[in-house]
């Protein structure tokens, strides 16, 4: 299954982190992910933007998306 979640707002929807069963969370609904790759503790799942950092700038979310895209490409090629 391929899924992209778009979010608009000031804080992550708690349902999102609960729906990704087994993903590491800090208790406030944020998902833990490697800042350089966007990888979560679940194989094949990446996260970035406000769901990882909390409310932040669009530019930082775009950078996180770019990092994740590069790592997803590496993952799919290996």
Secondary structure by P-SEA (a helix, b strand, c coil): cbbbbbbbcccccaaaaaaacccccccccccccccccccccccccccccccccccccaaaaaaaaaaaaaaaaaaaac
